[in-house]
Amino acid sequence: MITKEDKIPQWKKDEVDYLVRLMEEYNNIIVIKLSNIIDKQVQEMRKILRGDAVLRMSKKSLQERALDKYKKQSGKENLERLKEHIPGQSGLLFTDMDPFELKKLFSENMWMVAAKPGTVAPKDIVVPAGDTGLPTGQVISELNMVLKLPTMLKNDTIHIREDTVTHEKGDTISTKEASILKKLGVEPIESLLEIEVAWSDGRIIPNEVIYMDMEEFKQEIAESFNTAKVLAIELGIIDEETLEPLLQKAHREALALLFEMPILDANYIDDYIKRATMEANSINATILGEGTVPKSEPKKQKTEKKEKKKEPEEEEDEPTGLGTLF
């Protein structure tokens, strides 16, 4: 009797078994989006990852079958959730590398590729001035009519007279436009391997976590920590972060209470003097509009008195001198 399993081609069985062996060998299973990836880019990334990761392109049905088989063998968690995040065009990457380091590596190896029909321009698309290398013929009318490029004939080839924006950011590229841009060698689309989801030894790491702005995330963590610390201090919660601030707060409150009581503690003479000076300055500023307590200058007053006594002595000397002339 022929069973359903017997009808499955051997190459499919071999592929599933190979995927399961890779799952057993590596701790992380990374689902990679392949919708905008070209074969050359995949081959280049395989060279870069050689020895650290294995990138395998398989049919979605075989990937899901391998995950089911691995789940039965290993009992690992969240493999069902991983299956839910596998898109139609995807590859599985097996590695022990940290998913965040892998994302950084992908970002550093970005390619520029030709636009496909229906692609939305990620930024303004510019066709540069110069020789297109295209011979004269029907294509010149396509350049003029479809992309509205300013052209001229020179040395039997078509030249673009000036840099021209053919699409602004957000514009959809039609089939004809994509074809002509490709003929011109214009590759306006950024292409890089992108992580759809990561499974790390039972833990699911979604795309939005892997690609979050880490600097902004660090700032949010710091702000949350400071807010929590202030709240803990106000509530009097003691731990290693709040102990020192709470002791300082208690010391300030104890001093304030001590100054209000009719008690003089010799250990805080300097604090009494500082407080008295501050209060005196405050009163002085309120009454006189000045910032400090005025200081008396007794020495200057004595000097002025002495100078006043000398003046009459000089006036009495003058008649005495005249009398002696007679």
C-alpha positions as CSV (number, residue, x, y, z in Angstrom):
1,M,0.0,0.0,0.0
2,I,1.4,3.4,-1.0
3,T,1.1,6.0,1.7
4,K,1.1,9.8,1.4
5,E,4.7,9.9,2.7
6,D,5.8,7.6,-0.1
7,K,4.4,10.0,-2.7
8,I,6.7,12.8,-1.5
9,P,9.7,13.2,-3.8
10,Q,13.0,12.2,-2.2
11,W,14.6,15.6,-2.8
12,K,12.0,17.2,-0.7
13,K,12.6,14.7,2.1
14,D,16.3,15.4,1.9
15,E,15.8,19.1,2.0
16,V,13.6,18.9,5.2
17,D,16.2,16.6,6.8
18,Y,19.0,19.1,5.9
19,L,17.1,22.0,7.4
20,V,16.5,20.0,10.6
21,R,20.2,19.3,10.9
22,L,20.9,23.0,10.6
23,M,18.4,23.8,13.3
24,E,20.1,21.3,15.6
25,E,23.5,22.7,14.9
26,Y,22.8,26.4,15.4
27,N,21.1,28.3,18.2
28,N,19.4,31.0,16.1
29,I,17.0,30.7,13.2
30,I,16.6,34.0,11.2
31,V,13.8,34.5,8.7
32,I,15.2,36.7,5.8
33,K,13.0,38.6,3.4
34,L,14.0,37.9,-0.3
35,S,11.4,40.0,-2.2
36,N,13.8,42.7,-3.4
37,I,17.0,40.6,-3.4
38,I,19.0,39.6,-6.5
39,D,20.9,36.4,-6.9
40,K,24.3,38.1,-7.0
41,Q,23.5,39.8,-3.7
42,V,22.7,36.5,-2.0
43,Q,25.9,34.9,-3.3
44,E,28.0,37.8,-2.1
45,M,26.3,37.6,1.4
46,R,27.0,33.9,1.6
47,K,30.7,34.6,1.0
48,I,30.7,37.2,3.8
49,L,28.9,34.8,6.2
50,R,30.9,31.8,5.4
51,G,31.9,30.0,8.6
52,D,29.5,32.0,10.7
53,A,26.1,31.3,9.2
54,V,24.3,29.2,6.5
55,L,21.7,30.9,4.3
56,R,19.3,28.4,2.8
57,M,16.5,29.1,0.2
58,S,13.7,26.6,0.3
59,K,10.0,26.5,-0.4
60,K,7.8,27.7,2.4
61,S,6.1,24.4,2.7
62,L,9.4,22.6,3.3
63,Q,10.5,25.2,5.8
64,E,7.3,24.7,7.8
65,R,7.6,20.9,7.6
66,A,11.2,21.1,8.9
67,L,10.1,23.3,11.8
68,D,7.4,20.9,12.7
69,K,9.8,18.0,12.7
70,Y,12.4,19.9,14.7
71,K,9.7,20.8,17.3
72,K,8.8,17.2,17.8
73,Q,12.5,16.2,18.3
74,S,13.6,19.1,20.5
75,G,10.5,20.3,22.3
76,K,11.7,23.9,21.8
77,E,9.3,26.8,22.4
78,N,7.8,29.3,19.9
79,L,8.5,27.3,16.8
80,E,4.8,27.6,15.9
81,R,5.0,31.4,16.2
82,L,8.1,31.4,14.0
83,K,6.1,29.6,11.3
84,E,3.5,32.3,11.4
85,H,6.1,35.0,10.5
86,I,7.5,33.2,7.4
87,P,6.4,35.2,4.3
88,G,6.0,33.8,0.8
89,Q,9.5,34.7,-0.4
90,S,12.0,34.1,2.4
91,G,15.1,32.2,3.3
92,L,16.2,30.7,6.6
93,L,19.5,31.7,8.0
94,F,21.1,29.5,10.7
95,T,23.7,31.0,12.9
96,D,25.1,31.6,16.4
97,M,25.6,35.3,15.7
98,D,23.6,37.8,17.7
99,P,20.6,39.0,15.6
100,F,21.5,42.6,16.2
101,E,25.0,42.1,15.0
102,L,23.6,40.3,12.0
103,K,21.3,43.3,11.2
104,K,24.3,45.6,11.4
105,L,26.3,43.4,9.0
106,F,23.4,43.4,6.5
107,S,23.1,47.2,6.7
108,E,26.8,47.6,5.9
109,N,26.4,45.5,2.7
110,M,23.6,47.3,0.9
111,W,23.3,47.2,-2.9
112,M,21.6,49.6,-5.3
113,V,19.4,47.7,-7.8
114,A,17.1,48.5,-10.7
115,A,13.5,49.4,-9.9
116,K,10.8,46.8,-10.5
117,P,7.3,47.7,-11.8
118,G,5.1,49.0,-9.1
119,T,8.0,50.0,-6.8
120,V,7.5,53.2,-4.8
121,A,10.5,55.6,-5.2
122,P,12.2,55.7,-1.7
123,K,13.7,59.1,-2.7
124,D,14.0,61.4,-5.8
125,I,15.2,59.5,-8.8
126,V,17.7,61.5,-10.9
127,V,18.9,60.6,-14.4
128,P,22.4,62.2,-14.7
129,A,23.5,64.3,-17.7
130,G,25.8,62.7,-20.2
131,D,26.1,59.9,-22.8
132,T,23.6,57.1,-22.3
133,G,25.5,54.8,-24.7
134,L,22.1,54.1,-26.4
135,P,22.0,54.3,-30.2
136,T,19.5,56.5,-32.0
137,G,16.2,55.0,-32.8
138,Q,12.8,54.4,-31.2
139,V,14.3,54.6,-27.7
140,I,14.8,58.3,-28.0
141,S,11.1,58.8,-28.2
142,E,10.6,56.7,-25.1
143,L,13.1,58.8,-23.2
144,N,11.3,62.0,-24.3
145,M,7.7,60.8,-23.9
146,V,7.8,58.4,-21.0
147,L,10.5,60.0,-18.7
148,K,10.4,63.5,-20.3
149,L,14.2,63.6,-20.5
150,P,15.9,66.4,-22.4
151,T,17.9,64.6,-25.1
152,M,20.2,65.3,-28.0
153,L,22.2,63.2,-30.5
154,K,26.0,63.3,-30.4
155,N,28.4,60.9,-32.0
156,D,25.6,58.5,-33.0
157,T,24.4,58.1,-29.4
158,I,21.7,59.7,-27.2
159,H,22.9,62.2,-24.6
160,I,21.0,63.7,-21.7
161,R,21.5,67.4,-21.7
162,E,21.1,68.0,-17.9
163,D,20.4,66.2,-14.7
164,T,16.7,65.4,-14.6
165,V,14.4,64.2,-11.8
166,T,12.1,61.6,-13.2
167,H,10.4,60.5,-10.0
168,E,9.9,62.3,-6.7
169,K,9.9,60.4,-3.4
170,G,6.7,58.5,-3.1
171,D,5.9,58.2,-6.8
172,T,5.1,54.7,-8.2
173,I,7.3,53.5,-11.0
174,S,5.4,52.0,-13.9
175,T,6.4,49.1,-16.0
176,K,7.6,51.2,-19.0
177,E,9.4,53.6,-16.6
178,A,11.2,50.7,-14.9
179,S,12.2,49.3,-18.2
180,I,13.7,52.6,-19.5
181,L,15.5,53.3,-16.2
182,K,17.1,49.8,-16.4
183,K,18.2,50.6,-20.0
184,L,19.9,53.8,-18.8
185,G,21.7,51.8,-16.0
186,V,19.9,53.8,-13.3
187,E,19.6,51.7,-10.1
188,P,17.7,53.8,-7.6
189,I,16.5,51.1,-5.1
190,E,18.4,50.3,-2.0
191,S,18.5,46.5,-1.5
192,L,19.7,44.7,1.6
193,L,18.9,41.5,3.4
194,E,16.3,42.3,6.0
195,I,15.4,40.2,9.0
196,E,11.6,39.4,9.2
197,V,11.9,37.7,12.6
198,A,14.5,36.0,14.7
199,W,14.1,32.8,16.8
200,S,16.9,32.6,19.4
201,D,16.9,29.3,21.3
202,G,13.2,29.6,22.0
203,R,12.8,33.4,22.2
204,I,11.1,35.3,19.4
205,I,12.6,38.7,18.5
206,P,10.3,40.6,16.1
207,N,11.4,42.9,13.3
208,E,10.4,46.1,15.1
209,V,12.7,45.3,18.0
210,I,15.6,44.3,15.8
211,Y,15.4,47.6,13.8
212,M,14.5,50.0,16.6
213,D,16.6,53.2,17.0
214,M,19.0,52.1,19.7
215,E,20.1,55.7,20.6
216,E,16.4,56.7,21.1
217,F,15.8,53.5,23.1
218,K,18.8,54.3,25.4
219,Q,17.5,57.8,26.0
220,E,14.0,56.5,26.9
221,I,15.6,54.0,29.3
222,A,17.6,56.8,31.0
223,E,14.6,59.0,31.3
224,S,12.5,56.2,32.7
225,F,15.2,55.4,35.2
226,N,15.4,59.0,36.4
227,T,11.7,59.3,36.7
228,A,11.5,56.0,38.7
229,K,14.3,57.2,41.0
230,V,12.7,60.5,41.8
231,L,9.4,58.7,42.5
232,A,11.1,56.2,44.8
233,I,12.8,59.0,46.7
234,E,9.5,60.8,47.2
235,L,7.9,57.5,48.5
236,G,10.9,56.8,50.7
237,I,11.7,53.5,49.0
238,I,15.2,52.4,50.0
239,D,17.6,50.5,47.7
240,E,21.2,51.0,46.5
241,E,20.1,53.7,44.1
242,T,18.1,55.8,46.6
243,L,20.0,55.3,49.8
244,E,22.4,58.2,49.4
245,P,19.8,60.7,48.1
246,L,17.5,59.7,51.0
247,L,20.2,60.2,53.6
248,Q,21.0,63.6,52.1
249,K,17.3,64.5,52.2
250,A,17.0,63.4,55.8
251,H,20.1,65.4,56.8
252,R,18.6,68.6,55.2
253,E,15.2,68.1,56.9
254,A,16.9,67.4,60.3
255,L,18.9,70.7,60.0
256,A,15.8,72.6,59.1
257,L,14.0,71.2,62.1
258,L,17.0,72.0,64.4
259,F,17.1,75.7,63.3
260,E,13.4,76.0,64.1
261,M,13.9,74.7,67.7
262,P,15.2,76.9,70.6
263,I,18.3,74.7,70.9
264,L,21.9,75.6,70.1
265,D,24.1,72.7,69.1
266,A,27.8,73.5,69.1
267,N,28.5,71.0,66.4
268,Y,26.5,73.2,63.9
269,I,27.9,76.7,64.7
270,D,29.0,77.2,61.1
271,D,25.5,76.2,59.8
272,Y,23.9,78.6,62.2
273,I,26.1,81.4,60.9
274,K,25.4,80.5,57.3
275,R,21.7,80.5,57.9
276,A,21.8,83.8,59.8
277,T,23.8,85.4,57.0
278,M,21.3,84.1,54.4
279,E,18.3,85.4,56.3
280,A,20.0,88.8,56.9
281,N,20.8,89.1,53.2
282,S,17.2,88.2,52.4
283,I,15.8,90.9,54.8
284,N,18.3,93.4,53.5
285,A,17.4,92.8,49.9
286,T,13.7,93.1,50.7
287,I,14.0,96.4,52.7
288,L,16.9,98.2,50.9
289,G,16.9,96.4,47.6
290,E,20.5,95.3,48.1
291,G,21.9,91.8,48.0
292,T,24.2,91.8,51.0
293,V,24.3,93.2,54.5
294,P,26.1,96.6,54.6
295,K,29.3,96.7,56.5
296,S,30.2,99.6,58.8
297,E,33.6,101.4,58.2
298,P,34.6,103.0,61.5
299,K,38.2,103.5,60.5
300,K,37.3,105.9,57.7
301,Q,35.2,108.0,60.1
302,K,38.1,108.4,62.5
303,T,40.3,109.5,59.7
304,E,37.8,112.2,58.6
305,K,37.6,113.6,62.1
306,K,41.4,113.9,62.4
307,E,41.5,115.7,59.1
308,K,38.9,118.2,60.3
309,K,41.0,119.0,63.5
310,K,44.0,119.8,61.4
311,E,42.3,122.5,59.4
312,P,41.8,125.0,62.2
313,E,45.5,124.6,63.4
314,E,46.7,125.7,59.9
315,E,44.4,128.8,60.1
316,E,45.8,129.8,63.5
317,D,49.4,129.5,62.3
318,E,49.0,132.2,59.7
319,P,48.4,135.3,62.1
320,T,51.2,134.2,64.4
321,G,53.6,134.3,61.5
322,L,52.5,137.9,60.5
323,G,52.9,139.2,64.0
324,T,56.5,138.4,64.0
325,L,57.1,140.6,61.0
326,F,56.3,143.7,63.0
